[in-house]
Every structure is written in structure tokens, then in C-alpha cells.
Amino acid sequence: MQNNFEKIDSKNHPIKNYPWIQKVWDQLEKSIKNNRFPQSLIISGPKNIGLEDLLESVAKGVVCETNSLRPCNSCTSCLLTINSSHPDIFWLGDEDREKEVNIENIRKAIEFLGSKPIISKRKILSINLNQGFSYNAISAILKILEEPPDNSYLVIRIDNSGKLPKTIISRCQILEVAQPTREMVEEWYESRFSKKINEQDVNGFCSASNFLAPQCNDIDSELYRVVDIMTDFLWSLCHNRGDFDSFPEKINDYNCDSILSGVELTIYLIILTQYQQKPSTIFVDKRKTKELDTLGEKIETEKLLNLLGHIAYLKRLCFNTQSVKASDIADLIFSNSIKEIL
């Protein structure tokens, strides 16, 4: 299969080309070339499938000096967008930019769209509602939709468009992107690693993606604590801190299943961040997300996959041997982690 979905640096390219997003991207590119780009757009679909990348790429393309949604990455507008300092883009609800979707910021956004562009031919308001919003705040957007200023655009990102008031939905074009199938995930994964992936790894990625979905509220607290401990351990290991000997003791209080599943999920989370998948803040806080990003940069994917193979072996060991203790599993995990990572 031709590799159309290679890993792309978001600072230098318009979008990470996930196959499940490509159709929507092509549709938007065609509309802007034909001067029919919608002034009000809703991008609806699950979290952790690349739609936040699409949101950012659309904003970047709209203000680019070329007449294409695929930005040139060399004009003044593109360079300003890369540095998050473009005066004709207003971001709301973006976790990295820390602007909440509240009435005060919506009013500022309305004022922003009402003024003329400063650098580009167009202005764009980009709103990500997946970090939360109030009904009153989102209802205030109606003023923009009822009388949209010339050369201004509004793009809303939400996991389910049904959460929005009908008065807003009726005034926007909606682009729906479904959760990718197992086959799509498998092809996407194989194209990146240029080797066949086994069924266990594919299921693991699907499980991690679904586990982090916003509708998941029944998070296993033990699993979370194991992920927290394992993340701290790998962080300590990568930064050559001397306190990693204490981590096996911290994990001994949990049962074998929670330990193995928690460590396995930690590894999947790190690999997901290597491919620009942001973990849900329902599961991990902002500090932990940054730690996972750093671990993704410092640890080679191949080493992480080797660790997954070791976890799979330990799962089989626990299944076949009833007398295995949590302390034994912890020792085997941490000793193997040190060997693999270092």
C-alpha cells in the first residue's frame, strides 16, 4: 500500500494525513479553490483521531497568502501561525493556548471577527468545544452566525454535533468523521512501521483510543494509578534520576491484572503521542500529558514495542501459573524496562 499517511511535523506541514480524515480534507480543499468555503463549519467526530490537527490545519490554510487550504509554510501568515501569533486567527478552547469557551471570550471573539483582517485577506475564529463549554457561551455565537462579517470564518470542533443547539447547527455546514475501523488502524500502523503488525497491537491501539474517548466515564482507578506510577518511572529513567529503584515497591499493592494492563496502556499512550494523538484530559491532566509527550520523544518506538511483547509474555505467564505474585511481576517489568530503555 502506498504510504500516504507518514508521520508529519505539524509545524511544517498542513495536516497529518490520517486516511479517515483524507476525504474531509479533500472536500475542504476543493471548496476553497472554488471560492465556496463555508463561513460557518462544524467538524464533528471522536477525540484522539486527528481532528484537532484538522482544526489547526484549516485555520492555518484559511489565512495563508496562497489560494489553497494547503499552506505554503513560507509566507508571513504561515510563519506567524506556526508561532501562534497570527493576528487574524482567534483560538478558543485550545488546551495549549489556554482560552476557555466562556461568555467573556466569546464576546472578544465577536469583536475580533467584526474588525477587518490585519495581515491576511481572511479572519478565522477556531473553537474547540471538547475541553468543555457552557450553553450560554455557545449560544452567544448565534450573533456571529446570524450576520457573519465579510471575509470571516468560524470553525467549531466538537465530538458530537448533537450537543449543540439546533439554531447553531442549522446555520453551519457539518463535516462528520466516524471512529476509524480496526482495518483502517491496521493499515495506518503498517504504513508507518513498514512491517506487519500483530493482532494484539492493533487491538491495543483500538482499546487505548476507545478508553480515552470522551464518553468513557467508568475509568478504572487502579489502572489510572498504575499508569501514573509507570509514567513517573519512565520519566525518572529517561532523565537519569536516581530514585527509580523505589517504583517497584509502589506498584506491589495492586493485583497482577491491573499492573499488566496499566503498564500496557502506558506504553500505548506514549506511542499514540508519537503520532500526535492527545490523551483526553478526563484520563490524564495537562502535566501528565506533557510527560507523555516527552517520553514519546525520548524513547524509540521499537523499544516500546519490545516492552509490549514482554508484557504479553507476562500475561501468558500469569494465566498459566496461578502462584505468580504482584511483586514478581513488578520486578520483571521494571528490570526489563531498564534494560530496554537504557
SERO-4910 file (N, C-alpha, C, O; in steps of 0.05 Angstrom, whole numbers):
BEGIN
 pado doro    nc1    nc2    nc3   cac1   cac2   cac3    cc1    cc2    cc3    oc1    oc2    oc3
  Met    A     17    -24      0      0      0      0     17     25      0     37     27     15
  Gln    A     11     44    -17     26     69    -18     23     84      9      1     86     20
  Asn    A     45     94     18     45    107     45     37    136     42     54    153     38
  Asn    A     11    142     45      1    169     43     -1    182     71     -8    205     73
  Phe    A      5    166     92     -1    175    119     24    174    137     22    165    160
  Glu    A     46    182    125     71    182    141     70    203    163     54    221    162
  Lys    A     87    199    182     88    218    205     98    245    195    118    247    182
  Ile    A     82    266    201     88    293    191     91    312    215     75    310    234
  Asp    A    110    330    213    114    350    233     93    372    230     92    384    209
  Ser    A     76    376    250     54    395    248     64    424    243     48    440    234
  Lys    A     88    430    251     98    457    247    105    463    218    107    486    210
  Asn    A    110    442    202    119    446    175    100    436    154    104    441    130
  His    A     79    423    162     60    412    142     32    418    151     26    424    174
  Pro    A     13    418    131    -14    427    137    -31    408    154    -48    417    168
  Ile    A    -25    382    152    -41    363    167    -28    336    168    -14    328    149
  Lys    A    -32    321    190    -23    294    190    -44    278    174    -67    279    181
  Asn    A    -36    264    153    -55    252    135    -65    225    145    -54    205    137
  Tyr    A    -85    226    162    -97    201    170   -118    193    149   -132    211    139
  Pro    A   -119    168    142   -137    160    120   -167    167    125   -182    172    107
  Trp    A   -175    166    151   -203    171    157   -210    201    156   -233    209    158
  Ile    A   -189    218    153   -194    247    151   -191    256    122   -200    278    115
  Gln    A   -177    241    106   -170    250     79   -193    259     62   -191    280     48
  Lys    A   -216    245     63   -239    253     48   -249    280     55   -256    297     38
  Val    A   -250    286     81   -259    312     91   -240    334     82   -248    355     74
  Trp    A   -214    328     85   -194    348     77   -196    354     47   -194    377     39
  Asp    A   -199    334     30   -202    338      2   -227    355     -5   -226    372    -22
  Gln    A   -248    350     10   -273    365      6   -269    395     12   -278    412     -2
  Leu    A   -254    400     34   -249    428     42   -230    442     23   -233    465     16
  Glu    A   -210    427     13   -192    438     -7   -206    446    -32   -201    468    -43
  Lys    A   -224    429    -41   -239    435    -65   -257    459    -62   -259    476    -80
  Ser    A   -269    462    -39   -287    484    -34   -273    511    -34   -283    531    -44
  Ile    A   -249    512    -22   -234    537    -21   -223    545    -49   -221    568    -55
  Lys    A   -216    525    -65   -207    531    -92   -229    542   -109   -224    558   -127
  Asn    A   -254    533   -104   -277    542   -119   -290    566   -106   -313    574   -114
  Asn    A   -277    578    -86   -288    602    -72   -315    596    -59   -332    613    -59
  Arg    A   -318    571    -50   -343    564    -37   -338    552     -9   -354    536      1
  Phe    A   -317    561      3   -310    552     30   -331    562     50   -337    586     50
  Pro    A   -343    544     66   -365    553     84   -355    573    105   -334    569    117
  Gln    A   -371    594    110   -364    613    130   -367    602    158   -354    611    177
  Ser    A   -385    583    161   -390    571    188   -389    541    185   -405    529    170
  Leu    A   -370    528    199   -365    500    195   -363    486    222   -351    496    241
  Ile    A   -375    462    224   -373    445    247   -358    419    240   -367    405    221
  Ile    A   -337    413    254   -322    388    250   -329    370    273   -321    375    296
  Ser    A   -344    349    267   -355    332    288   -343    304    286   -342    292    264
  Gly    A   -334    293    308   -323    266    309   -309    260    335   -304    279    350
  Pro    A   -302    235    340   -289    228    366   -263    242    370   -250    251    351
  Lys    A   -255    243    395   -228    253    402   -208    232    395   -214    209    391
  Asn    A   -182    241    394   -160    223    390   -159    209    363   -148    187    361
  Ile    A   -171    222    342   -168    210    315   -157    231    296   -158    227    272
  Gly    A   -145    253    306   -132    272    289   -148    296    281   -138    313    266
  Leu    A   -172    299    292   -189    322    283   -180    348    295   -186    370    284
  Glu    A   -165    348    317   -153    372    328   -132    382    308   -128    407    305
  Asp    A   -118    364    295    -98    371    275   -112    384    251   -103    403    240
  Leu    A   -135    372    244   -151    383    221   -160    411    227   -158    429    210
  Leu    A   -169    416    252   -178    442    260   -156    463    257   -160    485    246
  Glu    A   -132    456    267   -110    474    265   -101    479    236    -93    501    229
  Ser    A   -101    457    220    -93    459    192   -112    477    176   -103    492    159
  Val    A   -138    475    182   -157    492    168   -152    521    174   -152    538    156
  Ala    A   -148    528    200   -142    555    207   -117    566    194   -117    588    184
  Lys    A    -97    550    193    -72    557    180    -75    562    150    -64    580    139
  Gly    A    -91    544    137    -95    546    109   -112    570    101   -108    583     80
  Val    A   -132    577    117   -150    599    111   -135    626    110   -142    643     93
  Val    A   -115    630    127   -101    655    128    -76    655    111    -63    676    108
  Cys    A    -69    633     99    -45    632     82    -48    650     58    -70    654     48
  Glu    A    -26    661     48    -27    680     26    -32    667     -1    -37    681    -20
  Thr    A    -31    640     -2    -37    626    -26    -67    621    -27    -81    624     -6
  Asn    A    -78    615    -50   -107    610    -53   -111    579    -50   -124    567    -68
  Ser    A   -101    568    -29   -103    539    -25   -105    534      5    -94    548     21
  Leu    A   -119    512     12   -121    505     40    -96    492     50    -91    490     74
  Arg    A    -79    483     31    -54    471     38    -33    493     38    -23    502     17
  Pro    A    -26    502     62     -9    526     65     19    523     54     29    500     52
  Cys    A     31    545     47     58    544     35     80    541     56    102    533     50
  Asn    A     74    548     81     93    547    104    117    565    101    137    562    115
  Ser    A    116    584     83    138    603     80    129    632     80    146    650     84
  Cys    A    104    638     76     94    666     76     93    676    104     95    661    124
  Thr    A     89    702    107     88    715    133     65    703    150     69    698    174
  Ser    A     42    698    138     19    687    153     25    659    164     19    654    187
  Cys    A     37    643    147     44    615    157     64    616    180     61    601    199
  Leu    A     84    633    177    104    634    198     92    645    224     99    635    246
  Leu    A     74    664    222     61    674    246     43    653    259     41    651    283
  Thr    A     29    638    242     12    616    252     28    595    267     20    585    288
  Ile    A     51    588    255     68    568    267     76    576    295     79    560    314
  Asn    A     80    602    299     89    613    325     65    621    342     68    634    363
  Ser    A     40    614    333     16    620    348     13    651    354      4    659    375
  Ser    A     20    667    334     19    696    338      6    710    315     10    734    311
  His    A    -10    696    299    -24    709    277    -47    726    287    -64    716    301
  Pro    A    -48    752    279    -69    769    290    -96    764    278   -116    775    287
  Asp    A    -98    748    256   -124    743    243   -135    716    249   -154    707    236
  Ile    A   -124    703    270   -134    677    280   -141    681    309   -124    690    325
  Phe    A   -164    673    317   -172    674    345   -179    646    354   -197    633    343
  Trp    A   -164    636    374   -168    608    384   -184    608    410   -179    624    428
  Leu    A   -203    591    411   -218    586    436   -219    556    442   -224    540    424
  Gly    A   -216    549    467   -219    521    475   -195    504    469   -195    480    473
  Asp    A   -173    516    459   -149    501    454   -133    499    479   -126    519    492
  Glu    A   -127    474    487   -114    469    513    -87    483    515    -79    493    536
  Asp    A    -72    482    493    -45    494    493    -45    524    495    -27    537    506
  Arg    A    -67    537    485    -68    566    485    -84    577    508    -84    601    513
  Glu    A    -97    560    523   -109    567    549   -130    589    547   -129    608    563
  Lys    A   -148    588    527   -170    607    526   -196    591    527   -203    576    509
  Glu    A   -210    593    550   -234    578    555   -257    588    538   -257    612    530
  Val    A   -276    570    533   -300    578    518   -320    589    539   -337    574    549
  Asn    A   -318    614    545   -337    627    563   -349    652    550   -339    661    529
  Ile    A   -369    664    563   -382    687    551   -364    710    546   -365    723    525
  Glu    A   -346    715    565   -327    737    561   -309    734    537   -306    753    521
  Asn    A   -299    710    533   -282    705    510   -298    703    484   -287    711    463
  Ile    A   -323    694    485   -340    695    461   -345    723    452   -345    729    428
  Arg    A   -349    741    471   -353    769    464   -328    781    451   -330    797    432
  Lys    A   -305    774    462   -280    783    449   -277    772    421   -267    785    403
  Ala    A   -286    747    417   -285    734    391   -303    748    371   -296    752    348
  Ile    A   -327    756    381   -346    770    363   -334    797    355   -336    805    331
  Glu    A   -322    811    373   -309    836    367   -286    832    348   -281    848    330
  Phe    A   -271    810    351   -249    803    334   -259    799    305   -247    811    286
  Leu    A   -280    784    301   -290    778    274   -302    803    261   -303    805    237
  Gly    A   -312    821    278   -324    845    267   -305    866    255   -313    884    241
  Ser    A   -279    863    262   -259    881    251   -247    870    226   -250    847    219
  Lys    A   -233    887    211   -221    879    186   -195    863    191   -182    867    211
  Pro    A   -189    845    172   -163    830    175   -139    849    176   -139    870    163
  Ile    A   -119    841    191    -96    858    194    -74    851    174    -62    868    162
  Ile    A    -70    825    170    -48    816    152    -60    800    128    -52    806    105
  Ser    A    -77    782    134    -88    764    113   -113    776    100   -123    797    108
  Lys    A   -123    762     79   -147    770     67   -172    761     83   -194    772     79
  Arg    A   -167    742    100   -189    730    115   -182    729    145   -159    731    153
  Lys    A   -203    726    162   -200    722    190   -215    696    197   -234    689    184
  Ile    A   -206    683    218   -219    658    226   -220    655    256   -200    661    270
  Leu    A   -243    647    266   -247    640    294   -248    610    297   -266    598    285
  Ser    A   -230    598    311   -228    569    314   -236    562    343   -223    571    362
  Ile    A   -257    547    346   -267    540    373   -267    509    377   -280    495    361
  Asn    A   -253    500    397   -253    472    404   -269    468    429   -262    477    451
  Leu    A   -292    455    427   -310    451    449   -306    426    465   -320    420    484
  Asn    A   -285    411    458   -280    385    472   -268    389    499   -266    369    514
  Gln    A   -259    413    506   -249    418    533   -272    427    552   -267    433    575
  Gly    A   -296    429    541   -319    438    557   -329    465    549   -314    482    539
  Phe    A   -355    470    553   -366    496    547   -393    499    561   -405    479    569
  Ser    A   -402    523    565   -428    528    577   -448    534    554   -441    544    533
  Tyr    A   -473    527    559   -494    531    539   -497    561    533   -501    568    510
  Asn    A   -496    578    553   -498    607    549   -476    617    531   -481    634    514
  Ala    A   -452    607    536   -429    617    520   -432    609    491   -428    626    473
  Ile    A   -439    584    486   -442    575    458   -465    588    444   -465    592    420
  Ser    A   -486    594    459   -509    607    448   -503    635    438   -515    646    420
  Ala    A   -483    647    451   -475    674    443   -462    675    415   -460    696    403
  Ile    A   -454    652    405   -443    650    378   -464    656    357   -457    664    335
  Leu    A   -489    654    365   -511    659    345   -508    686    332   -515    690    309
  Lys    A   -498    706    347   -496    733    336   -477    733    313   -481    748    293
  Ile    A   -456    716    314   -437    714    291   -451    701    268   -448    709    245
  Leu    A   -466    679    273   -478    664    252   -500    678    238   -505    674    214
  Glu    A   -515    695    252   -537    710    240   -528    731    221   -540    736    200
  Glu    A   -506    744    227   -495    765    210   -464    762    207   -449    778    219
  Pro    A   -456    742    193   -427    737    191   -413    759    175   -421    765    153
  Pro    A   -392    771    186   -378    793    172   -364    782    147   -358    758    145
  Asp    A   -359    799    127   -345    791    103   -317    781    109   -304    791    127
  Asn    A   -309    761     94   -281    751     96   -275    740    124   -252    740    133
  Ser    A   -295    731    138   -291    719    165   -303    691    165   -322    685    152
  Tyr    A   -289    674    181   -297    646    181   -297    635    210   -281    644    227
  Leu    A   -316    617    215   -319    605    241   -317    574    238   -332    563    222
  Val    A   -299    561    253   -297    532    252   -300    522    281   -285    530    299
  Ile    A   -319    504    285   -324    493    311   -317    463    311   -324    448    293
  Arg    A   -302    455    331   -295    426    335   -309    415    359   -307    426    381
  Ile    A   -323    393    355   -338    380    377   -339    350    372   -340    342    348
  Asp    A   -341    334    393   -341    305    389   -368    296    378   -370    275    365
  Asn    A   -390    310    384   -417    303    376   -433    328    370   -439    343    389
  Ser    A   -439    333    345   -454    357    338   -481    359    351   -493    380    353
  Gly    A   -492    336    359   -518    335    372   -519    350    399   -540    356    409
  Lys    A   -495    356    410   -494    371    435   -499    401    431   -504    415    450
  Leu    A   -498    410    406   -502    438    401   -531    445    397   -547    428    389
  Pro    A   -539    470    403   -566    479    398   -573    477    368   -556    481    351
  Lys    A   -598    470    362   -607    468    334   -604    494    319   -599    494    295
  Thr    A   -606    516    333   -603    542    320   -575    547    309   -571    561    290
  Ile    A   -556    534    322   -528    536    312   -523    515    290   -511    522    269
  Ile    A   -533    491    294   -529    470    274   -541    478    247   -529    473    226
  Ser    A   -565    491    247   -578    498    223   -564    519    207   -569    522    183
  Arg    A   -546    533    219   -532    555    205   -503    548    198   -488    565    188
  Cys    A   -496    523    202   -468    514    196   -468    490    177   -487    475    176
  Gln    A   -446    487    162   -442    462    147   -428    443    166   -409    450    180
  Ile    A   -437    418    167   -427    398    186   -411    378    171   -421    366    151
  Leu    A   -387    373    180   -370    351    169   -367    330    191   -355    335    212
  Glu    A   -378    306    186   -377    285    206   -354    265    199   -351    257    176
  Val    A   -339    258    219   -317    238    216   -322    216    236   -323    222    260
  Ala    A   -324    192    227   -330    170    245   -305    158    257   -283    163    247
  Gln    A   -309    143    279   -286    129    291   -274    110    271   -289     94    259
  Pro    A   -248    111    266   -236     93    246   -240     63    254   -240     56    277
  Thr    A   -243     47    233   -247     18    238   -220      5    245   -199     17    242
  Arg    A   -222    -19    254   -198    -34    261   -180    -37    236   -156    -35    238
  Glu    A   -192    -42    212   -177    -45    188   -162    -20    181   -139    -21    172
  Met    A   -175      4    185   -162     29    179   -138     33    198   -116     42    189
  Val    A   -142     26    223   -120     29    243    -97     11    235    -73     19    237
  Glu    A   -103    -13    226    -82    -32    219    -66    -22    195    -41    -23    195
  Glu    A    -80    -13    174    -66     -2    151    -49     22    157    -26     25    148
  Trp    A    -60     40    174    -46     64    182    -20     56    197      1     68    193
  Tyr    A    -23     37    215      0     29    231     22     16    214     45     22    216
  Glu    A     13     -3    196     32    -17    179     47      2    161     71     -1    156
  Ser    A     33     23    151     46     42    133     69     57    147     87     67    134
  Arg    A     67     60    173     87     75    188    111     58    195    134     68    195
  Phe    A    106     33    203    128     17    212    139     -2    191    158    -16    196
  Ser    A    126     -2    167    135    -18    144    139    -48    152    156    -61    141
  Lys    A    122    -57    169    122    -86    176     95    -94    186     80    -77    196
  Lys    A     89   -119    185     62   -128    192     59   -126    223     77   -133    238
  Ile    A     36   -116    231     30   -113    259     14   -137    268     -4   -147    253
  Asn    A     19   -147    292      3   -169    301    -24   -160    312    -27   -136    318
  Glu    A    -42   -178    314    -69   -171    322    -71   -159    350    -87   -142    355
  Gln    A    -53   -167    368    -53   -157    395    -47   -127    395    -60   -112    410
  Asp    A    -27   -118    379    -20    -90    379    -43    -73    367    -48    -51    377
  Val    A    -56    -83    346    -78    -68    334   -101    -65    355   -111    -43    358
  Asn    A   -108    -87    368   -129    -86    388   -121    -67    411   -138    -53    422
  Gly    A    -95    -66    417    -86    -49    438    -90    -20    431    -99     -4    448
  Phe    A    -83    -12    407    -87     15    398   -117     23    398   -124     44    407
  Cys    A   -133      4    388   -162     10    388   -173     13    416   -189     30    422
  Ser    A   -163     -4    434   -172     -3    462   -164     23    475   -179     35    489
  Ala    A   -139     31    470   -129     56    481   -145     80    471   -152     98    486
  Ser    A   -151     80    445   -166    102    433   -194    103    445   -204    124    453
  Asn    A   -207     80    448   -234     79    459   -234     86    489   -253     98    499
  Phe    A   -213     77    503   -211     82    531   -210    111    537   -219    121    557
  Leu    A   -197    126    519   -194    155    522   -216    171    510   -216    196    511
  Ala    A   -236    157    499   -258    172    487   -274    187    508   -275    179    530
  Pro    A   -285    211    500   -298    228    520   -323    215    533   -330    223    555
  Gln    A   -335    195    520   -359    184    532   -352    163    553   -370    152    566
  Cys    A   -326    157    556   -318    136    575   -315    149    603   -297    165    608
  Asn    A   -333    142    621   -332    153    648   -325    133    670   -320    140    692
  Asp    A   -326    107    662   -321     86    682   -292     79    683   -284     55    679
  Ile    A   -275     99    687   -246     94    687   -238     78    712   -245     85    735
  Asp    A   -223     57    707   -213     41    729   -192     56    745   -171     63    734
  Ser    A   -197     62    770   -179     79    786   -152     65    791   -132     78    791
  Glu    A   -153     39    794   -127     24    798   -110     26    772    -86     30    774
  Leu    A   -123     23    750   -109     25    724    -96     53    721    -73     55    713
  Tyr    A   -111     73    729   -101    101    727    -76    104    745    -56    116    736
  Arg    A    -77     93    769    -55     96    787    -30     81    777     -7     91    781
  Val    A    -34     58    765    -12     43    754      1     59    730     25     61    728
  Val    A    -16     71    714     -6     87    691     10    110    703     31    117    692
  Asp    A      0    122    724     14    145    736     41    137    746     61    151    742
  Ile    A     42    114    760     68    104    771     87     97    748    111    105    749
  Met    A     77     84    728     95     75    706    105    100    690    128    100    682
  Thr    A     89    120    687     97    144    673    119    158    689    139    167    677
  Asp    A    116    160    715    136    172    732    162    156    731    184    168    731
  Phe    A    159    130    730    183    113    729    199    117    703    223    121    704
  Leu    A    185    117    681    199    121    655    211    149    653    232    153    642
  Trp    A    196    168    664    207    196    665    233    197    681    252    209    672
  Ser    A    233    184    704    257    183    721    280    169    706    303    178    708
  Leu    A    273    148    692    293    132    678    306    149    655    330    149    652
  Cys    A    289    163    640    299    178    617    315    203    626    332    212    611
  His    A    310    213    650    324    236    660    347    229    679    358    246    693
  Asn    A    353    203    680    376    194    696    374    201    725    394    206    739
  Arg    A    349    202    735    345    207    764    351    181    779    347    159    768
  Gly    A    360    183    804    368    160    819    346    147    836    352    130    852
  Asp    A    321    156    833    300    146    851    283    124    839    263    117    850
  Phe    A    291    113    815    273     94    802    273     66    816    256     50    810
  Asp    A    292     62    835    291     36    849    267     33    867    259     11    875
  Ser    A    255     56    874    232     55    893    205     49    879    186     43    892
  Phe    A    205     49    852    179     46    838    167     18    840    143     16    843
  Pro    A    183     -3    839    171    -30    842    155    -33    868    135    -46    868
  Glu    A    165    -21    890    151    -23    915    124     -9    914    104    -18    926
  Lys    A    122     13    899     97     28    897     75     13    883     51     18    888
  Ile    A     83     -6    866     63    -19    850     54    -46    861     36    -59    850
  Asn    A     68    -55    882     63    -82    893     35    -85    905     26   -108    908
  Asp    A     22    -64    912     -4    -66    926    -27    -72    906    -49    -79    915
  Tyr    A    -21    -71    880    -42    -76    861    -41   -105    851    -21   -118    854
  Asn    A    -64   -115    840    -64   -142    831    -49   -144    804    -45   -124    790
  Cys    A    -43   -168    796    -27   -173    772    -40   -162    747    -27   -150    730
  Asp    A    -66   -166    745    -81   -157    721    -80   -126    719    -75   -116    697
  Ser    A    -84   -112    741    -83    -83    740    -55    -73    733    -52    -54    718
  Ile    A    -35    -86    744     -7    -78    738     -1    -81    708      9    -63    696
  Leu    A     -7   -105    698      0   -110    670    -16    -93    651     -6    -82    631
  Ser    A    -42    -90    656    -59    -74    639    -51    -44    641    -52    -30    620
  Gly    A    -44    -35    665    -36     -7    668    -10     -1    654     -7     20    641
  Val    A      9    -19    656     35    -15    642     31    -16    612     43     -1    597
  Glu    A     14    -35    603      9    -37    574     -4    -12    564      3     -2    542
  Leu    A    -23     -1    578    -37     23    569    -17     47    569    -19     64    552
  Thr    A      1     48    589     21     69    589     37     69    563     42     90    552
  Ile    A     45     46    555     62     43    531     46     52    506     56     67    489
  Tyr    A     20     44    505      4     52    482      0     82    482      1     95    461
  Leu    A     -4     94    505     -7    123    507     17    138    497     15    158    482
  Ile    A     41    128    503     65    141    494     68    139    464     75    158    450
  Ile    A     61    115    453     62    112    424     42    129    410     48    141    389
  Leu    A     18    132    422     -2    149    410      8    178    409      2    192    389
  Thr    A     22    187    429     32    215    429     53    219    408     56    241    397
  Gln    A     68    197    401     88    199    380     75    205    353     88    214    334
  Tyr    A     49    199    351     34    204    326     13    225    330     -9    224    318
  Gln    A     20    244    348      4    268    352    -24    263    362    -42    279    357
  Gln    A    -29    241    377    -54    236    389    -54    247    418    -38    237    434
  Lys    A    -71    266    424    -70    278    450    -89    262    469   -113    260    464
  Pro    A    -78    252    491    -95    238    510   -116    256    522   -112    280    526
  Ser    A   -140    245    527   -162    260    539   -155    270    567   -143    256    582
  Thr    A   -162    295    572   -157    306    599   -175    293    620   -171    297    644
  Ile    A   -195    278    611   -211    262    630   -193    241    643   -197    234    666
  Phe    A   -174    231    628   -157    209    638   -131    219    650   -122    210    671
  Val    A   -117    238    636    -92    249    646    -93    279    646   -106    292    629
  Asp    A    -80    292    666    -80    321    668    -59    332    649    -44    317    636
  Lys    A    -58    359    648    -40    372    629    -11    366    634      5    362    616
  Arg    A     -3    364    660     24    358    667     32    331    657     53    327    646
  Lys    A     14    311    662     20    284    653     21    282    623     36    266    612
  Thr    A      4    297    609      5    297    580     32    306    570     43    294    551
  Lys    A     43    327    582     69    337    574     91    316    579    110    313    564
  Glu    A     88    301    601    107    280    607    106    258    586    126    248    577
  Leu    A     82    250    578     78    230    558     90    240    531    103    224    517
  Asp    A     86    265    524     98    276    500    129    274    501    142    266    482
  Thr    A    140    281    524    170    280    527    180    251    525    200    246    512
  Leu    A    165    233    537    173    204    536    172    195    507    188    179    498
  Gly    A    152    204    492    149    196    464    173    206    447    180    193    428
  Glu    A    184    229    455    207    239    441    233    225    448    251    221    432
  Lys    A    235    216    473    260    204    483    262    174    479    284    164    477
  Ile    A    240    160    478    240    131    476    233    122    447    213    131    437
  Glu    A    250    106    436    245     96    409    220     78    408    216     62    427
  Thr    A    205     80    387    180     64    384    186     34    385    171     19    397
  Glu    A    208     27    373    215     -2    372    220    -13    400    212    -35    406
  Lys    A    232      4    418    236     -5    445    210     -8    460    206    -26    477
  Leu    A    191     10    454    165      9    467    150    -17    458    137    -30    474
  Leu    A    153    -23    432    140    -47    422    153    -72    434    139    -92    440
  Asn    A    179    -71    439    192    -94    453    181    -98    481    177   -120    490
  Leu    A    176    -75    494    164    -76    521    136    -88    520    129   -103    538
  Leu    A    121    -81    500     94    -93    497     96   -123    493     80   -138    505
  Gly    A    116   -132    478    119   -161    475    126   -174    502    117   -196    507
  His    A    141   -160    519    148   -171    545    123   -172    563    119   -191    578
  Ile    A    106   -152    561     81   -151    577     63   -174    568     50   -187    585
  Ala    A     61   -179    542     45   -201    532     55   -228    543     39   -245    550
  Tyr    A     82   -231    544     93   -255    556     85   -258    585     78   -280    594
  Leu    A     86   -236    600     79   -237    629     50   -244    632     42   -257    652
  Lys    A     33   -234    614      4   -241    616      0   -271    613    -16   -283    627
  Arg    A     14   -282    594     12   -311    590     22   -326    614     11   -347    622
  Leu    A     44   -316    626     55   -328    649     35   -328    672     32   -349    686
  Cys    A     22   -306    677      2   -304    698    -22   -322    693    -33   -334    712
  Phe    A    -29   -325    668    -52   -342    661    -46   -372    666    -63   -387    675
  Asn    A    -21   -379    660    -14   -407    663     -3   -415    690     -2   -439    697
  Thr    A      5   -395    706     17   -400    732      1   -385    754      3   -360    755
  Gln    A    -14   -399    770    -31   -386    789    -16   -373    813    -26   -356    826
  Ser    A      9   -382    818     23   -374    841     40   -349    837     55   -341    855
  Val    A     38   -336    814     54   -312    809     45   -289    826     21   -283    827
  Lys    A     63   -276    840     56   -253    857     60   -227    843     74   -224    823
  Ala    A     46   -207    853     48   -180    842     76   -169    844     86   -156    825
  Ser    A     90   -176    866    118   -166    869    136   -178    848    155   -165    839
  Asp    A    131   -204    841    147   -217    820    143   -203    793    162   -198    778
  Ile    A    117   -197    787    111   -184    762    123   -156    761    135   -148    740
  Ala    A    121   -142    783    133   -114    784    163   -115    779    173    -99    764
  Asp    A    177   -134    792    206   -136    788    213   -142    759    231   -130    748
  Leu    A    198   -160    747    203   -167    719    198   -144    700    213   -140    681
  Ile    A    177   -129    706    170   -106    688    192    -85    690    202    -75    670
  Phe    A    199    -77    714    217    -55    718    246    -62    710    260    -45    699
  Ser    A    254    -86    715    281    -94    706    283    -95    676    303    -88    664
  Asn    A    261   -105    663    261   -106    634    260    -78    622    271    -72    601
  Ser    A    245    -60    635    243    -32    625    270    -19    625    278     -5    606
  Ile    A    285    -23    647    312    -11    649    330    -22    627    345     -6    614
  Lys    A    328    -48    622    344    -60    601    337    -49    573    354    -42    557
  Glu    A    311    -46    568    302    -37    541    307     -8    537    318      0    516
  Ile    A    300      9    556    301     38    552    330     48    552    338     64    536
  Leu    A    347     37    571    374     46    572    392     32    552    416     37    550
***
